[in-house]
Amino acid sequence: MKIHRLLSSALGAGLIASGAHLLAQTHAAPALPCAVDVLQKAAPAGTTITAAKLVEPTGTQPRHCQVDGHVATPGNEVDFQLGLPEQWNGKYYFVGVGGLGGRLGNLGAGLSRGYASATTDTGHDADDATWISNQAKVLDYGHRGTHVTAVAGKALTASFYGRPSEHAYFNGCSNGGRQAMMEVQRYPTDFDGIIAGDPATGTPMQAGRALVFQKLLASSDSYLPIAKVEMLSKATVAACDEADGLKDGLVSAPQRCNFKPETLKCAGADAPDCLTARQLDVVKQIYGGAKLANGETYSYGFPVGHEGGATGWQTWIIGAVPPAAAADGTLNFTQRVPSGFQLSSENFKLLQNDPSFNWRTFKLDRDLPRMRALSEMLSPLDVDLYPYKNRGGKLLIYHGLADPAISPYGSVDYYTRMAKAVGGQKEAESFAKLYLVPGMHHCRGGVGPNEFDMLTELENWVEHKTAPTAVLASHKTDDKVDRTRPLCPYPQEAVYVGSGSIDEAKNFRCQSR
Ligand SMILES: [Ca+2]
């Protein structure tokens, strides 16, 4: 079948290309011993090596030299970790961190592929809440910490092996996606290829969350229990599944579904299968996002579909354990605090540059001006990617279409505006592609095809000029693949060819609707 051939030849070409590359590649061995004093002598100015030890192989992780250290920035020190494998693939790989940073990422994935692999805690400790009032630490979290450690790690890698890396890549999701977008926008020469997963947008996202929590926690009759979110999820999937042209249990085109939450409004008293007026208000706020007084969208609402499940709204918005009532009638999360709330309440103090600031009193139009300076440091919103494009950099953005933490509509809007800024869709596609992942929650989870290998796609693009088209994705239940599906570069969608299993990627093609 033609479609099958297209997809498998694209995938086959990728495999052959990477196979040929492996043969051509000269795996390099270290030129220096794994020792603190030697590495310190080889380190760039401002970089301090605190530890270096040889780590024996475990599982897929090869024998490598683990280097710990920090880089001095004006007013701060930024910790990093570097893993230098004995059998080096000649390339450099930097992994981002989620949440508010404050801890190192896991180097395992990069090391197992032979990369010199690096990560940073972005300049503060997760256990130390005082960093939020320290301007130097905020700047390092915002973007500077990733840049200085990326540069230092690259220099150390070159010294260790006696030659520079052939290529440098960044990969991160969530806050790691935000780090990725900051690198693309502010430090275009750091990396040849960058993967930005479900990228956090900084201020707009936190402002949107604050407004959602203001409604959700206003009173006990506005709170959404898990059972009602599951009920809502069933209703949205039933209403929106076929808006993408295929009844397959996946909402792949939520933007084309005109689901009306009002259809779930309780006719009389509250009941398990309906939403009260206040709950309806909460749901509309979640879907609607935040608009400025002039009507402009500031924070994107969340798409309809797949609100339920363990990694859905209950993890990010409503919490697995309901909040307790405070004396004033409002609600407070006390146990199993939803991740979105945890990040918001802390981030808000940071965004307002005021440790006593309370998100409950936040008003979008009134409070935006005071967030401006910090927004500049934290939000990767610059659409002028000419510098990255012109130096030959490649960018892959992916975003779960059912992400309940950071709206995928923000990534769609960014990509659309960026395409305009660089001369149109064609120009944008020559160096940057966006993949929306149906039914995937935040960075993982959900019922959609949520496992895929963007790094191989990026390597083929950077090293062999083979631009990614359909990216094969799969979904597993109990460790067994039960569905494969191509992910398509936006604005294309995976369209069923009309015959064969709807659970097999070969029966879909990427096309624009
Ligand atoms: Ca569908």
Residues whose N, C-alpha, C, O or C-beta is under 5 A from the ligand:
A	BS01	CA	D241 E242 D244 L246 K247 D248 G249 L250 V251 S252
